[in-house]
Amino acid sequence: MKNFRIGMAGFAFVAALGLAGCGGGGGGSGGGSDSGGGTPAATDASTLSTSDSPMGKILVDGKGRTLYLFTSDGKNSNSMKCDAKCVKEWPHMEGKPKAGAGVQPNLIATTKGSGTAQATYAGHPLYYYADDHKAGDTNGQGIGQIWYVIDSHGHAIKKAAPGGGNDNDTGGNGY
């Protein structure tokens, strides 16, 4: 019986680590839909530019999709420990894009992602949020207080997204 309790305690510890696997707490998705549909693992990395949003000018890809940084990533490295569910929720931008309107070409680079080069801006690996379904969506803003949109200088914009944002620690999308 003692071995069973030790085994169960070990299992509970490993399970807790797995749940914490990709970063901090969680935020609500803001979009109200599940992330199972429609978002490819990597989207148009051909161009980086800025776009107007209620939070100011933010970094977007060639199709106008919002890009995010993960505050716990190491500079110029994808240090996020991410399982398959996490990668589906926060797919990275692959390849090295060109500079478009509003961005500084010298801030664009790549780092080794999970097998493919991941685009970076000002040293931050770039990610999409699965619940952003169209250009201009910013449903990932502030999730878990670790995911933020990026300005043209490569800084996290921590202003809440319209409609309350996602700065709470409830839900399951924080990774």
Backbone as JSON Lines, residues from 0, in Angstrom:
{"i":0,"aa":"M","n":[0.83,-1.19,0.0],"ca":[0.0,0.0,0.0],"c":[0.87,1.25,0.0]}
{"i":1,"aa":"K","n":[1.98,1.21,0.75],"ca":[2.88,2.35,0.8],"c":[3.46,2.63,-0.59]}
{"i":2,"aa":"N","n":[3.86,1.6,-1.33],"ca":[4.39,1.78,-2.68],"c":[3.34,2.37,-3.61]}
{"i":3,"aa":"F","n":[2.07,1.97,-3.42],"ca":[0.99,2.51,-4.24],"c":[0.86,4.01,-4.01]}
{"i":4,"aa":"R","n":[0.92,4.44,-2.73],"ca":[0.81,5.88,-2.41],"c":[1.98,6.65,-3.0]}
{"i":5,"aa":"I","n":[3.16,6.11,-2.89],"ca":[4.34,6.78,-3.45],"c":[4.2,6.87,-4.96]}
{"i":6,"aa":"G","n":[3.73,5.79,-5.59],"ca":[3.52,5.8,-7.04],"c":[2.48,6.83,-7.45]}
{"i":7,"aa":"M","n":[1.39,6.91,-6.72],"ca":[0.34,7.89,-7.03],"c":[0.84,9.31,-6.82]}
{"i":8,"aa":"A","n":[1.62,9.54,-5.77],"ca":[2.17,10.88,-5.54],"c":[3.1,11.27,-6.69]}
{"i":9,"aa":"G","n":[3.9,10.31,-7.13],"ca":[4.79,10.57,-8.27],"c":[4.01,10.87,-9.53]}
{"i":10,"aa":"F","n":[2.97,10.09,-9.77],"ca":[2.12,10.33,-10.94],"c":[1.5,11.72,-10.88]}
{"i":11,"aa":"A","n":[0.98,12.1,-9.71],"ca":[0.35,13.42,-9.56],"c":[1.37,14.53,-9.83]}
{"i":12,"aa":"F","n":[2.59,14.35,-9.35],"ca":[3.65,15.35,-9.58],"c":[3.96,15.48,-11.07]}
{"i":13,"aa":"V","n":[4.13,14.35,-11.75],"ca":[4.43,14.37,-13.18],"c":[3.26,14.99,-13.96]}
{"i":14,"aa":"A","n":[2.04,14.66,-13.57],"ca":[0.87,15.24,-14.24],"c":[0.83,16.74,-14.05]}
{"i":15,"aa":"A","n":[1.14,17.21,-12.84],"ca":[1.16,18.66,-12.6],"c":[2.22,19.34,-13.45]}
{"i":16,"aa":"L","n":[3.38,18.72,-13.58],"ca":[4.42,19.29,-14.44],"c":[3.96,19.34,-15.88]}
{"i":17,"aa":"G","n":[3.28,18.31,-16.33],"ca":[2.78,18.28,-17.71],"c":[1.77,19.38,-17.96]}
{"i":18,"aa":"L","n":[0.9,19.65,-16.99],"ca":[-0.08,20.72,-17.15],"c":[0.57,22.09,-17.17]}
{"i":19,"aa":"A","n":[1.67,22.24,-16.47],"ca":[2.38,23.51,-16.44],"c":[3.37,23.62,-17.59]}
{"i":20,"aa":"G","n":[3.46,22.58,-18.4],"ca":[4.49,22.41,-19.42],"c":[4.85,23.58,-20.29]}
{"i":21,"aa":"C","n":[3.96,24.43,-20.67],"ca":[4.28,25.48,-21.63],"c":[4.2,26.86,-21.05]}
{"i":22,"aa":"G","n":[4.44,27.04,-19.81],"ca":[4.43,28.4,-19.28],"c":[3.48,28.53,-18.12]}
{"i":23,"aa":"G","n":[2.83,29.66,-18.02],"ca":[2.02,30.02,-16.88],"c":[0.59,29.6,-17.0]}
{"i":24,"aa":"G","n":[-0.23,30.16,-16.13],"ca":[-1.64,29.9,-16.0],"c":[-2.38,29.98,-17.31]}
{"i":25,"aa":"G","n":[-3.62,30.21,-17.31],"ca":[-4.33,30.28,-18.56],"c":[-5.2,31.49,-18.6]}
{"i":26,"aa":"G","n":[-5.53,31.89,-19.76],"ca":[-6.47,32.98,-19.93],"c":[-7.64,32.45,-20.71]}
{"i":27,"aa":"G","n":[-8.72,33.15,-20.66],"ca":[-9.83,32.78,-21.5],"c":[-9.44,33.02,-22.94]}
{"i":28,"aa":"S","n":[-10.06,32.33,-23.83],"ca":[-9.69,32.47,-25.23],"c":[-10.19,33.76,-25.83]}
{"i":29,"aa":"G","n":[-11.16,34.39,-25.2],"ca":[-11.69,35.62,-25.73],"c":[-12.56,35.4,-26.94]}
{"i":30,"aa":"G","n":[-12.32,34.37,-27.7],"ca":[-13.08,34.15,-28.92],"c":[-14.27,33.24,-28.73]}
{"i":31,"aa":"G","n":[-14.29,32.48,-27.65],"ca":[-15.4,31.62,-27.35],"c":[-15.48,30.36,-28.18]}
{"i":32,"aa":"S","n":[-14.52,30.12,-29.06],"ca":[-14.58,28.9,-29.86],"c":[-13.42,28.02,-29.47]}
{"i":33,"aa":"D","n":[-13.52,26.73,-29.77],"ca":[-12.38,25.89,-29.46],"c":[-11.35,26.04,-30.56]}
{"i":34,"aa":"S","n":[-10.13,25.63,-30.25],"ca":[-9.03,25.9,-31.17],"c":[-8.83,24.79,-32.17]}
{"i":35,"aa":"G","n":[-9.78,23.9,-32.29],"ca":[-9.6,22.77,-33.17],"c":[-9.71,23.07,-34.64]}
{"i":36,"aa":"G","n":[-10.15,24.24,-35.03],"ca":[-10.38,24.41,-36.45],"c":[-9.6,25.49,-37.11]}
{"i":37,"aa":"G","n":[-9.25,25.26,-38.34],"ca":[-8.9,26.28,-39.27],"c":[-7.56,26.96,-39.19]}
{"i":38,"aa":"T","n":[-6.76,26.8,-38.16],"ca":[-5.52,27.53,-38.1],"c":[-4.37,26.61,-38.47]}
{"i":39,"aa":"P","n":[-3.68,26.89,-39.55],"ca":[-2.55,26.06,-39.93],"c":[-1.4,26.22,-38.96]}
{"i":40,"aa":"A","n":[-0.52,25.24,-38.89],"ca":[0.6,25.28,-37.96],"c":[1.52,26.46,-38.23]}
{"i":41,"aa":"A","n":[1.7,26.82,-39.44],"ca":[2.51,27.99,-39.77],"c":[1.83,28.68,-40.94]}
{"i":42,"aa":"T","n":[1.82,29.99,-40.89],"ca":[1.12,30.74,-41.92],"c":[2.13,31.54,-42.73]}
{"i":43,"aa":"D","n":[1.68,32.55,-43.45],"ca":[2.48,33.33,-44.38],"c":[3.65,34.05,-43.71]}
{"i":44,"aa":"A","n":[4.83,33.5,-43.86],"ca":[6.02,34.12,-43.3],"c":[6.73,34.99,-44.33]}
{"i":45,"aa":"S","n":[6.06,35.3,-45.42],"ca":[6.74,36.03,-46.48],"c":[7.05,37.47,-46.1]}
{"i":46,"aa":"T","n":[6.22,38.1,-45.29],"ca":[6.4,39.5,-44.95],"c":[5.97,39.77,-43.51]}
{"i":47,"aa":"L","n":[6.71,40.65,-42.85],"ca":[6.3,41.19,-41.55],"c":[5.98,42.66,-41.78]}
{"i":48,"aa":"S","n":[4.9,43.11,-41.2],"ca":[4.57,44.54,-41.27],"c":[3.82,44.9,-40.0]}
{"i":49,"aa":"T","n":[3.43,46.17,-39.91],"ca":[2.62,46.58,-38.76],"c":[1.22,46.89,-39.24]}
{"i":50,"aa":"S","n":[0.29,46.81,-38.32],"ca":[-1.11,47.09,-38.6],"c":[-1.69,47.86,-37.43]}
{"i":51,"aa":"D","n":[-2.62,48.75,-37.71],"ca":[-3.29,49.49,-36.64],"c":[-4.23,48.56,-35.89]}
{"i":52,"aa":"S","n":[-4.25,48.71,-34.57],"ca":[-5.15,47.96,-33.72],"c":[-5.56,48.88,-32.57]}
{"i":53,"aa":"P","n":[-6.55,48.49,-31.79],"ca":[-6.93,49.31,-30.63],"c":[-5.79,49.43,-29.6]}
{"i":54,"aa":"M","n":[-4.78,48.57,-29.71],"ca":[-3.64,48.62,-28.79],"c":[-2.47,49.4,-29.38]}
{"i":55,"aa":"G","n":[-2.64,49.93,-30.56],"ca":[-1.58,50.64,-31.27],"c":[-1.15,49.84,-32.48]}
{"i":56,"aa":"K","n":[-0.02,50.19,-33.07],"ca":[0.5,49.45,-34.22],"c":[1.12,48.16,-33.72]}
{"i":57,"aa":"I","n":[0.69,47.05,-34.33],"ca":[1.17,45.73,-33.91],"c":[1.77,44.99,-35.09]}
{"i":58,"aa":"L","n":[2.62,44.02,-34.79],"ca":[3.27,43.2,-35.8],"c":[2.3,42.16,-36.35]}
{"i":59,"aa":"V","n":[2.27,42.04,-37.69],"ca":[1.4,41.06,-38.36],"c":[2.19,40.39,-39.48]}
{"i":60,"aa":"D","n":[1.66,39.27,-39.96],"ca":[2.3,38.58,-41.09],"c":[1.76,39.12,-42.4]}
{"i":61,"aa":"G","n":[2.15,38.5,-43.51],"ca":[1.75,38.94,-44.83],"c":[0.27,38.88,-45.11]}
{"i":62,"aa":"K","n":[-0.49,38.16,-44.3],"ca":[-1.95,38.08,-44.46],"c":[-2.68,38.89,-43.41]}
{"i":63,"aa":"G","n":[-1.93,39.67,-42.63],"ca":[-2.55,40.51,-41.61],"c":[-2.84,39.81,-40.31]}
{"i":64,"aa":"R","n":[-2.35,38.57,-40.15],"ca":[-2.56,37.8,-38.91],"c":[-1.64,38.31,-37.81]}
{"i":65,"aa":"T","n":[-2.18,38.49,-36.64],"ca":[-1.45,39.0,-35.48],"c":[-0.37,38.02,-35.03]}
{"i":66,"aa":"L","n":[0.77,38.58,-34.65],"ca":[1.88,37.79,-34.12],"c":[2.11,38.14,-32.65]}
{"i":67,"aa":"Y","n":[2.55,37.14,-31.89],"ca":[2.71,37.28,-30.44],"c":[4.11,36.88,-30.03]}
{"i":68,"aa":"L","n":[4.5,37.37,-28.85],"ca":[5.71,36.87,-28.21],"c":[5.32,36.19,-26.91]}
{"i":69,"aa":"F","n":[6.15,35.25,-26.49],"ca":[5.98,34.52,-25.23],"c":[7.04,35.08,-24.3]}
{"i":70,"aa":"T","n":[6.63,35.72,-23.21],"ca":[7.58,36.46,-22.36],"c":[8.65,35.59,-21.73]}
{"i":71,"aa":"S","n":[8.43,34.31,-21.63],"ca":[9.43,33.43,-21.0],"c":[10.44,32.85,-21.97]}
{"i":72,"aa":"D","n":[10.28,33.13,-23.28],"ca":[11.29,32.66,-24.24],"c":[12.61,33.37,-23.98]}
{"i":73,"aa":"G","n":[13.7,32.64,-24.16],"ca":[15.0,33.26,-24.08],"c":[15.24,34.08,-25.34]}
{"i":74,"aa":"K","n":[16.06,35.09,-25.25],"ca":[16.35,35.93,-26.4],"c":[16.95,35.08,-27.51]}
{"i":75,"aa":"N","n":[16.4,35.22,-28.72],"ca":[16.85,34.5,-29.91],"c":[16.79,32.98,-29.78]}
{"i":76,"aa":"S","n":[15.9,32.49,-28.93],"ca":[15.73,31.04,-28.85],"c":[14.3,30.72,-28.48]}
{"i":77,"aa":"N","n":[13.83,29.62,-29.01],"ca":[12.52,29.13,-28.62],"c":[12.75,28.24,-27.42]}
{"i":78,"aa":"S","n":[12.71,28.84,-26.23],"ca":[12.96,28.07,-25.02],"c":[11.67,27.54,-24.41]}
{"i":79,"aa":"M","n":[10.54,27.82,-25.05],"ca":[9.27,27.33,-24.55],"c":[9.23,25.82,-24.68]}
{"i":80,"aa":"K","n":[8.94,25.15,-23.61],"ca":[8.76,23.69,-23.62],"c":[7.3,23.45,-23.93]}
{"i":81,"aa":"C","n":[7.03,22.93,-25.11],"ca":[5.66,22.89,-25.61],"c":[5.3,21.5,-26.12]}
{"i":82,"aa":"D","n":[4.21,20.94,-25.61],"ca":[3.73,19.65,-26.11],"c":[2.87,19.87,-27.35]}
{"i":83,"aa":"A","n":[2.32,18.81,-27.9],"ca":[1.56,18.9,-29.15],"c":[0.34,19.81,-29.03]}
{"i":84,"aa":"K","n":[-0.36,19.77,-27.9],"ca":[-1.53,20.63,-27.7],"c":[-1.1,22.09,-27.66]}
{"i":85,"aa":"C","n":[-0.01,22.36,-27.01],"ca":[0.51,23.72,-26.9],"c":[0.91,24.25,-28.28]}
{"i":86,"aa":"V","n":[1.61,23.43,-29.08],"ca":[2.03,23.84,-30.42],"c":[0.8,24.11,-31.28]}
{"i":87,"aa":"K","n":[-0.26,23.34,-31.1],"ca":[-1.49,23.57,-31.86],"c":[-2.12,24.9,-31.45]}
{"i":88,"aa":"E","n":[-2.07,25.23,-30.17],"ca":[-2.66,26.47,-29.66],"c":[-1.81,27.69,-30.01]}
{"i":89,"aa":"W","n":[-0.48,27.53,-30.0],"ca":[0.46,28.63,-30.26],"c":[1.46,28.23,-31.35]}
{"i":90,"aa":"P","n":[1.01,28.05,-32.59],"ca":[1.95,27.67,-33.66],"c":[2.96,28.78,-33.92]}
{"i":91,"aa":"H","n":[4.17,28.38,-34.24],"ca":[5.18,29.41,-34.49],"c":[5.21,29.8,-35.96]}
{"i":92,"aa":"M","n":[5.7,31.0,-36.2],"ca":[5.86,31.49,-37.56],"c":[7.16,30.92,-38.09]}
{"i":93,"aa":"E","n":[7.08,30.19,-39.18],"ca":[8.27,29.54,-39.73],"c":[8.91,30.37,-40.83]}
{"i":94,"aa":"G","n":[10.22,30.22,-40.95],"ca":[10.97,30.87,-42.02],"c":[11.39,32.28,-41.68]}
{"i":95,"aa":"K","n":[12.15,32.88,-42.59],"ca":[12.6,34.25,-42.39],"c":[11.84,35.18,-43.35]}
{"i":96,"aa":"P","n":[10.96,36.01,-42.81],"ca":[10.17,36.9,-43.65],"c":[10.96,38.13,-44.1]}
{"i":97,"aa":"K","n":[10.41,38.82,-45.09],"ca":[10.95,40.11,-45.54],"c":[10.32,41.2,-44.69]}
{"i":98,"aa":"A","n":[10.98,42.36,-44.69],"ca":[10.44,43.52,-43.98],"c":[9.41,44.22,-44.84]}
{"i":99,"aa":"G","n":[8.26,44.46,-44.27],"ca":[7.22,45.23,-44.93],"c":[7.08,46.59,-44.24]}
{"i":100,"aa":"A","n":[5.98,47.24,-44.49],"ca":[5.73,48.57,-43.95],"c":[5.75,48.58,-42.42]}
{"i":101,"aa":"G","n":[6.53,49.5,-41.86],"ca":[6.52,49.73,-40.42],"c":[7.48,48.89,-39.6]}
{"i":102,"aa":"V","n":[8.19,47.95,-40.21],"ca":[9.12,47.13,-39.43],"c":[10.57,47.47,-39.77]}
{"i":103,"aa":"Q","n":[11.45,47.12,-38.88],"ca":[12.87,47.38,-39.06],"c":[13.55,46.1,-39.55]}
{"i":104,"aa":"P","n":[14.05,46.09,-40.79],"ca":[14.62,44.88,-41.37],"c":[15.73,44.25,-40.52]}
{"i":105,"aa":"N","n":[16.51,45.06,-39.83],"ca":[17.61,44.54,-39.02],"c":[17.12,43.8,-37.77]}
{"i":106,"aa":"L","n":[15.83,43.87,-37.46],"ca":[15.29,43.16,-36.3],"c":[14.72,41.79,-36.66]}
{"i":107,"aa":"I","n":[14.68,41.47,-37.96],"ca":[14.14,40.19,-38.42],"c":[15.26,39.15,-38.49]}
{"i":108,"aa":"A","n":[15.0,37.99,-37.92],"ca":[15.97,36.89,-37.96],"c":[15.2,35.58,-37.78]}
{"i":109,"aa":"T","n":[15.94,34.51,-37.55],"ca":[15.32,33.21,-37.26],"c":[16.07,32.56,-36.12]}
{"i":110,"aa":"T","n":[15.42,31.59,-35.52],"ca":[16.03,30.74,-34.51],"c":[15.54,29.32,-34.79]}
{"i":111,"aa":"K","n":[16.23,28.37,-34.26],"ca":[15.83,26.98,-34.46],"c":[14.58,26.71,-33.65]}
{"i":112,"aa":"G","n":[13.49,26.44,-34.34],"ca":[12.25,26.06,-33.68],"c":[12.25,24.57,-33.45]}
{"i":113,"aa":"S","n":[11.09,23.96,-33.48],"ca":[11.0,22.52,-33.29],"c":[11.21,21.85,-34.65]}
{"i":114,"aa":"G","n":[12.46,21.88,-35.13],"ca":[12.8,21.23,-36.38],"c":[12.91,22.17,-37.56]}
{"i":115,"aa":"T","n":[12.28,23.32,-37.51],"ca":[12.31,24.28,-38.62],"c":[12.72,25.64,-38.08]}
{"i":116,"aa":"A","n":[13.24,26.48,-38.95],"ca":[13.6,27.83,-38.53],"c":[12.34,28.58,-38.14]}
{"i":117,"aa":"Q","n":[12.38,29.25,-37.02],"ca":[11.26,30.05,-36.54],"c":[11.62,31.52,-36.69]}
{"i":118,"aa":"A","n":[10.69,32.31,-37.22],"ca":[10.92,33.75,-37.38],"c":[11.03,34.41,-36.02]}
{"i":119,"aa":"T","n":[11.94,35.37,-35.93],"ca":[12.07,36.18,-34.72],"c":[12.03,37.65,-35.1]}
{"i":120,"aa":"Y","n":[11.68,38.48,-34.13],"ca":[11.71,39.92,-34.31],"c":[12.27,40.52,-33.04]}
{"i":121,"aa":"A","n":[13.35,41.26,-33.17],"ca":[14.04,41.85,-32.03],"c":[14.41,40.77,-31.01]}
{"i":122,"aa":"G","n":[14.72,39.57,-31.53],"ca":[15.13,38.47,-30.66],"c":[13.99,37.63,-30.11]}
{"i":123,"aa":"H","n":[12.75,38.02,-30.35],"ca":[11.61,37.27,-29.82],"c":[11.07,36.31,-30.88]}
{"i":124,"aa":"P","n":[11.04,35.0,-30.59],"ca":[10.37,34.07,-31.49],"c":[8.91,34.49,-31.65]}
{"i":125,"aa":"L","n":[8.39,34.34,-32.86],"ca":[7.04,34.8,-33.17],"c":[6.04,33.65,-33.23]}
{"i":126,"aa":"Y","n":[4.86,33.89,-32.69],"ca":[3.81,32.89,-32.6],"c":[2.48,33.45,-33.08]}
{"i":127,"aa":"Y","n":[1.63,32.55,-33.54],"ca":[0.23,32.85,-33.83],"c":[-0.59,32.31,-32.66]}
{"i":128,"aa":"Y","n":[-1.84,32.73,-32.57],"ca":[-2.76,32.16,-31.61],"c":[-3.88,31.46,-32.37]}
{"i":129,"aa":"A","n":[-4.15,30.22,-32.06],"ca":[-5.1,29.41,-32.82],"c":[-6.5,29.99,-32.85]}
{"i":130,"aa":"D","n":[-6.91,30.74,-31.85],"ca":[-8.25,31.31,-31.84],"c":[-8.33,32.67,-32.54]}
{"i":131,"aa":"D","n":[-7.25,33.1,-33.17],"ca":[-7.29,34.25,-34.07],"c":[-7.59,33.68,-35.45]}
{"i":132,"aa":"H","n":[-8.8,33.86,-35.93],"ca":[-9.23,33.23,-37.17],"c":[-9.12,34.11,-38.41]}
{"i":133,"aa":"K","n":[-8.96,35.42,-38.19],"ca":[-8.88,36.31,-39.35],"c":[-7.93,37.47,-39.04]}
{"i":134,"aa":"A","n":[-7.55,38.18,-40.07],"ca":[-6.69,39.35,-39.91],"c":[-7.32,40.3,-38.9]}
{"i":135,"aa":"G","n":[-6.49,40.83,-38.01],"ca":[-6.97,41.79,-37.02],"c":[-7.4,41.19,-35.7]}
{"i":136,"aa":"D","n":[-7.64,39.87,-35.63],"ca":[-7.99,39.24,-34.36],"c":[-6.82,39.34,-33.4]}
{"i":137,"aa":"T","n":[-7.11,39.62,-32.13],"ca":[-6.08,39.68,-31.1],"c":[-6.54,38.92,-29.85]}
{"i":138,"aa":"N","n":[-7.15,37.77,-30.06],"ca":[-7.7,36.98,-28.96],"c":[-6.65,36.42,-28.01]}
{"i":139,"aa":"G","n":[-5.4,36.38,-28.43],"ca":[-4.34,35.85,-27.57],"c":[-3.71,36.89,-26.67]}
{"i":140,"aa":"Q","n":[-4.09,38.15,-26.83],"ca":[-3.47,39.24,-26.08],"c":[-3.63,39.06,-24.58]}
{"i":141,"aa":"G","n":[-2.5,39.0,-23.87],"ca":[-2.48,38.97,-22.42],"c":[-2.81,37.64,-21.79]}
{"i":142,"aa":"I","n":[-2.97,36.59,-22.57],"ca":[-3.32,35.29,-21.98],"c":[-2.24,34.88,-20.98]}
{"i":143,"aa":"G","n":[-2.7,34.55,-19.79],"ca":[-1.8,34.11,-18.73],"c":[-0.78,35.16,-18.31]}
{"i":144,"aa":"Q","n":[-0.94,36.38,-18.78],"ca":[0.01,37.46,-18.56],"c":[1.41,37.07,-19.04]}
{"i":145,"aa":"I","n":[1.44,36.25,-20.12],"ca":[2.72,35.83,-20.7],"c":[2.74,35.91,-22.21]}
{"i":146,"aa":"W","n":[1.58,36.13,-22.84],"ca":[1.47,36.23,-24.3],"c":[1.02,37.62,-24.67]}
{"i":147,"aa":"Y","n":[1.8,38.31,-25.54],"ca":[1.46,39.68,-25.91],"c":[1.74,39.95,-27.38]}
{"i":148,"aa":"V","n":[0.97,40.9,-27.93],"ca":[1.26,41.4,-29.27],"c":[2.55,42.22,-29.18]}
{"i":149,"aa":"I","n":[3.14,42.51,-30.35],"ca":[4.46,43.14,-30.4],"c":[4.37,44.45,-31.19]}
{"i":150,"aa":"D","n":[5.12,45.45,-30.73],"ca":[5.17,46.71,-31.49],"c":[6.33,46.68,-32.48]}
{"i":151,"aa":"S","n":[6.48,47.74,-33.25],"ca":[7.49,47.78,-34.32],"c":[8.92,47.82,-33.8]}
{"i":152,"aa":"H","n":[9.1,48.06,-32.5],"ca":[10.44,48.06,-31.9],"c":[10.76,46.7,-31.27]}
{"i":153,"aa":"G","n":[9.8,45.79,-31.29],"ca":[10.0,44.46,-30.73],"c":[9.65,44.35,-29.26]}
{"i":154,"aa":"H","n":[8.87,45.31,-28.75],"ca":[8.46,45.28,-27.35],"c":[7.04,44.73,-27.22]}
{"i":155,"aa":"A","n":[6.8,44.02,-26.13],"ca":[5.46,43.53,-25.83],"c":[4.56,44.71,-25.52]}
{"i":156,"aa":"I","n":[3.38,44.71,-26.11],"ca":[2.35,45.7,-25.77],"c":[1.46,45.03,-24.74]}
{"i":157,"aa":"K","n":[1.45,45.56,-23.54],"ca":[0.72,44.9,-22.46],"c":[-0.64,45.52,-22.19]}
{"i":158,"aa":"K","n":[-1.05,46.43,-23.05],"ca":[-2.38,47.03,-22.96],"c":[-3.41,45.94,-23.24]}
{"i":159,"aa":"A","n":[-4.5,45.95,-22.48],"ca":[-5.55,44.94,-22.65],"c":[-6.22,45.09,-24.01]}
{"i":160,"aa":"A","n":[-6.58,43.97,-24.57],"ca":[-7.35,43.97,-25.83],"c":[-8.76,44.47,-25.54]}
{"i":161,"aa":"P","n":[-9.42,45.07,-26.52],"ca":[-10.8,45.52,-26.32],"c":[-11.68,44.36,-25.86]}
{"i":162,"aa":"G","n":[-12.64,44.66,-25.03],"ca":[-13.53,43.61,-24.54],"c":[-12.99,42.92,-23.31]}
{"i":163,"aa":"G","n":[-12.05,43.52,-22.61],"ca":[-11.58,42.96,-21.35],"c":[-10.26,42.24,-21.43]}
{"i":164,"aa":"G","n":[-9.83,41.82,-22.6],"ca":[-8.54,41.15,-22.72],"c":[-8.54,39.79,-22.07]}
{"i":165,"aa":"N","n":[-7.37,39.24,-21.89],"ca":[-7.21,37.89,-21.38],"c":[-6.21,37.84,-20.24]}
{"i":166,"aa":"D","n":[-6.19,38.86,-19.38],"ca":[-5.18,38.91,-18.32],"c":[-5.53,38.08,-17.09]}
{"i":167,"aa":"N","n":[-6.58,37.3,-17.13],"ca":[-6.92,36.51,-15.96],"c":[-6.18,35.18,-15.98]}
{"i":168,"aa":"D","n":[-6.28,34.47,-14.9],"ca":[-5.6,33.18,-14.79],"c":[-6.58,32.03,-14.76]}
{"i":169,"aa":"T","n":[-7.7,32.16,-15.45],"ca":[-8.65,31.06,-15.53],"c":[-8.69,30.56,-16.94]}
{"i":170,"aa":"G","n":[-9.15,29.39,-17.14],"ca":[-9.2,28.82,-18.49],"c":[-8.02,27.92,-18.73]}
{"i":171,"aa":"G","n":[-7.82,27.5,-19.94],"ca":[-6.77,26.54,-20.19],"c":[-5.88,26.87,-21.35]}
{"i":172,"aa":"N","n":[-5.78,28.11,-21.78],"ca":[-5.03,28.4,-22.98],"c":[-3.73,29.12,-22.72]}
{"i":173,"aa":"G","n":[-3.22,29.18,-21.51],"ca":[-2.06,29.98,-21.18],"c":[-0.73,29.4,-21.58]}
{"i":174,"aa":"Y","n":[-0.59,28.14,-21.59],"ca":[0.64,27.45,-21.92],"c":[1.82,28.26,-21.53]}
